[in-house]
């Protein structure tokens, strides 16, 4: 079977040099390995994803000279598949609803930190500090029936009964990690798997998509290196195959910050309008 790669942008803004780098790396790896390149549109965030941004993705990566297989998988068209995976985790007793708003969680963290630093996940966000796991079934049912918003969280302490998880790192982590990397999903706490209005999250949908599409090598930025621990755990819990991972360095601005879709100076559209060529983009990202 030929190896399968994927480029999976979100249509919540215009692509920049960082996206071009990741897309070109996937394209180059697929060609070198005699493999297939898929394009996936990660559009589960209905409040930020827009059709014009999706159309711009197709135009920009085609301009770069990248070819991909069709049809394109759009996550918004596959919510039932994510719901099925969530139901499987729920049947294992690993999912619970949490009803605190972001503001309430922030207040809880502030209160906890009166006694010392509260633990953070690898991205720097505080771990979930609430007590939703201790609610009775009747209390949960009453809150849900009242229409209260909620997030469905993974009971990480219960889920981490899976032992010995790791992944094969073909690239390099931010700390120089290579080869067999041990997974540490517990550092993320009780991550969100879905919300009341959306039956999935990035963590859940990405592992389901990669499995259903037969992705064998995930090429993506080092900003997602630590999230691989959560993905390996979900793959193990759901009985999904494990791809190899190749994390790459990030393209940063002059001050060393990760590029943003709002940074017009590195946007592909602006660079193209200024006369930049696809070959020039390759030079800018170090793939000349």
N, C-alpha and C positions, 0 to 999 in steps of 0.2 A: 504494500500500500504506500502511495506517495505521502510524504509528510504534509500536514495541513497547518497553515498559518492564518492569522486574522489581524486585521486592523479594525478597531472598534471605537470610533469617536462618538461623542455625544453632540447632538445638534442644538447646543445651547449658546452658540457663538461661532464666530468665524475662526478658521484654522490659522495657526501661527507656525513659526519655524520648528517648535518642539513637536507639533503634530507631523510636520513634513519629515522630520528625522525618523520618527517611529514608523511612519507609513513606508518610507523608503527602505528602512532596515528590514521590515517584513517582506517587502517586494523583492529585495536583493536576496534575502535568505531563501525565499521560495524558489527563485530562479536557480540559485546555486545548488539547492538540494533536489531540484527536479520536482518540487512540490506544488501545492495549490495555495492560492491566496484568496481568502474570503474577506468581504467587507460586511461589518455588522454595525447597525445604527442603534446606539444605546439611548433610547428615547423614553425611558420610563418616567422621567420627571416632566409631567405634562404642563407644569407651570412655567418652565424655562425653555423647553425644546420647541422649536418653531420650524415649519416647513421650509422657509427660505434659507435657514441655516443648513438643513439637510440637503437642499438643492445645491448650495454652495460647496458642501463637502464633495459631492460627486464631481462638480466642475473643477475644484482645486486639485484633487488628487489625479484626475485625468490629465490636467495640464502638466502635472509633474511627470507624466509618462507611465503612471502606474495602471496596470490592468488587473481586474478582479473578476471573480466568478459571479454569476447571477443565478437565481434571484438573491437580492440582498435581504438578510434577516433583520427585521425591525422588531425590537423588543416589545413595543406596544401591541404587536399583533400576536403575542405568545404568552399573555398573562395567565392563561389557563394552565400552561406547563409549569410556570413558577408556583402557581397555587397548589398544584399536585405535589411538588417537592416540599412545600411548606406543610402541607397536610401530613406528609410522611414524617417529618420532624416532629410535628405536633403529636402524632400517634406514638412516638417514642418518648413522649413526656418532656420534650426539650424546649418547648416554646411557651411563653407566657405574655399576657398583655400588660403593658406599663402605661399609666394614664397621665403622668406628669408632663407638663409643657416644657419647652426649652427654658423658659424663664424660671419655672419652678425647679428644674434640675440645677440651674445656675445658683439659685438660692440655697439649695441643699448642699451643693459643693462648698459654697462660702461658709455655711454653718459647720460642715465637717472640718474645714481647714482652720477653724478656731483651735482645734486640738493638734494641728500639724499638717504638713503637706498631704493633699489627697492624691492618690495615684492617677497617672495619666497613661493613655494608650500611646503607641509608637508615633502617632501623628500629633501628640501633645494635647489631645482633648481629654477631659476628666472621665474616668470610668463611671458608669451608671451608679449613682449613689442611693437610689430609692429602695423601697421595700415592697415592690409590687409582687414579688414571688411569695410573700407571706399572706397575701389576700386569699380569702376563701373563694371557692367556686361561686357561691351565692353572691359575694361582694363583687366579683368580676362580672358576673351576669347582670347584676343591677346597674353597674356603671356602663356596660356596653348597651343595655337596653335604654339607658338615659340619653344615648347619643353622644356620650363623651368621646373625644378623640383619643386614640391610643396607638402605641407602637408595639409590634410583636417582637420580643427579644429572645435571643438564644440563651438558655440557661447554661452558661459556659462551664460552671463547676460540674454540672451533670454530664455535659457533652464531652468534657475532657477525659472521660473514662477510656477513650481511644488512646492507646499508647504507641510510642515509637514513630510518630509521624515525622516525615521529612520530605524534601523535594530535591530534584536534581537541578542545580543552578549552572546553566551553561554560560551565563554572562558574568555579572559581578554585582554584589550587593553594595550598599553605600559604605559599608565597613570593609570592603574587599572580600566578602564571602563568595566562595566558589564551591563547586562539587556538591556533595551531600550536605544540605543545610537542615538542621533540626527545626521543626515547626514549634512555635510557642504561641498558640492561639489564646492562652490564658491572659496574655498581656493586653488583650483588647477588651476584656470584661464581657458583659452581656450585650453583644452587638445587636443592632436592629436588623431584622430579617424582612420586615414588611411594615406597612402602616395601614390604618383603617381604610384609607382610600386607595391604596396601591398594594397589591398582594405580593410585592417583592421589594428587593433592595439591590444595590450594586453587588454585594457579596453573594447573594443567592442567585441572582440572574446570571452572573458571569460564569459560575461553575456549571449551571444547567446548560447554558448556551454552548460553552466549550465542549461539554460532553455530547450534546445532541449534534453538534456540527463536526465532531471528530477531530477537533483541534489537537495536534500532537506537540506543538511547540508554541508557547506563549511568549511573544517578544513585546515587551512594554517597559515603561520607564521605572527608574529606581524608586520613585515616589510610591510605587505599589509593591515594593519588595516585601515589606513587613506584612502587608495584607495577605500575602500568599499563605501565611500561617492559618488564617481563617479559612481560606479557600481549600487548603488541604484537609482541614477538619470537616468541612461540609462535604467534600468529595468522599471522605471515608464514611461519614454518617449516611450518605445517600447512595453509597455503592457505585460511585461514578469513577471513570478512569482518570488516571493522573497524567497530565501532560508534563513535558519538560518546560522549564522556565528560563528565559534569557532576558534578564533585566539590564537595561542600558542607562548610561549617564544622561542627565538632563541638559537641554540647551537653556542657558541662563542669560539674563540681561547683564549690562555692564556693572551692576552692583551685586551680582551673584544671586539674584532672586530667580526663582522658577518663573517661566513665562506665563502670562495670563492672556485669556482671550480678549481682554480689554486693552491690551498693549498693542496699539495700532502700528508702532514702529517695527514690529516683528510679524505682522499679519501678512499672510501670503497674498491677499488681494492688494494690499498697499505696495508690497514689494514688486508684484507683477505690474501694477500700474506705473511704478517708477522705472520700469524697463528691465527688471530682473528676469533672467531666463531660468528654466528648470536646471540647466547645468550650473548656473550661478547659485541656485539654492543648495545643490549638492555641495558646492565648495563652501558655502556659509556654514553648513552643519557638519563639515568634516568628512564628507563621503565623496570627495572629488576624485 
